[in-house]
Amino acid sequence: MSLFQPKDIPFTDELSRTKFILIWRISLVGVILLSFLTVLFLNNASSAKWTYLISAGMAGLGLIYLYFTKKFETVFLFYAIGGSLVLHIDSNINFDTPHHANFLWIILFIVIAFFGAGIKFGFTIFALNVIGIFYYSQYSLQDFFDVPKNLTQADALAIGLEMIAVIFFSGYIMYIVIKARNKLVNELLEANNRLEKINQEVQKRSNENEILVKEIHHRVKNNLQIIISMLRLQMSEVRTKESQIHFSEAVNRIMVMSSIHQKLYQENNLTNFNLDEYILDLAQELKLFFLEEFPVDIQVSAKVENINLKTIVPLGLILNELISNSLKYAFKSNDSGEISIKVYEEKNEIILDYADNGGWNEEANQSGFGLELIEVLTEQLNGNHTIKKEKSGTFYTFRLKPDLHEKK
């Protein structure tokens, strides 16, 4: 270990190392300077030698304690409290020596308290020293002027050396603070630049992934369209009306899935699927397919955020069956019809309220595959449903519990 630069500093962070080196150098210079001043005033009648001797002893104790324990915080506290106390006692009881440098030392100890022990302790030392200075100005300052003094060459030398030491230590602390601040600013700028580069790379990857996902949805939609075309070609060869109806229903169900992938492909943001618009488009397509000129008013209200693909597909198929059944069976005896669709979140569930004002003169086969499919899709979404058939219409309520937070 060298005198001014210890080698075995047990601290890895820069701030702790800086504080340790600072208090070590203050202690070392303090021991040398105060020991010299003690010797200088040893044969002098002035009481200053006792103040210098006590101060040198404090600096020596701090240096020894620091050497063996490395606990620099304790030394900062010791100097701030002990040094301030010695200076105020000296100023209030020793009137035969000048105290010009005492108040500069007090300022240094306040700075040491803030830098080494924190803001809270720094303000405490600051307040106590203010009280001490006020007491000195009111009760001891006049006594200092009443005692005749002859400024010796030793006094002048001591004042000069003390002032230089205080200015040096204060400047050194400011240098350390500014250096640490500049280093922190540079580190923050470097970290910000690294984060900016990482953010750009993440954004680039995100854009690439989004394009890839959109391409997948596009290809799935195209494949489903091919299946639809094949089924329609096959349907032209079917002879019975019942078989043609089954083919048409199968085509509609595949079209539901195809339209979902088409909409996802067209969305600018894959996380914001417009469920309201999708349900309305689905309803309008089914209206054109079943009853091109039949006046059916369809009202849609969908308020679900972050819905995912595993939920959209079965939900769309459920709505396809419900709307298709309403258009096929509910309004045959009506001049007009109304369908109301509401989808919303309630706690961790998706609620689907579906209602029409039709009479439901059902055909015999209406309770077959379509309703079984609704049951299967409801179970797939971990839900259940209830049906009420009244004179005013038919009312479905679905309570579904899909994973709303799963990504598309």
Order of alpha helices (4+ residues) and beta strands (2+ residues): alpha-alpha-alpha-alpha-alpha-alpha-alpha-alpha-alpha-alpha-beta-alpha-beta-beta-alpha-beta-beta
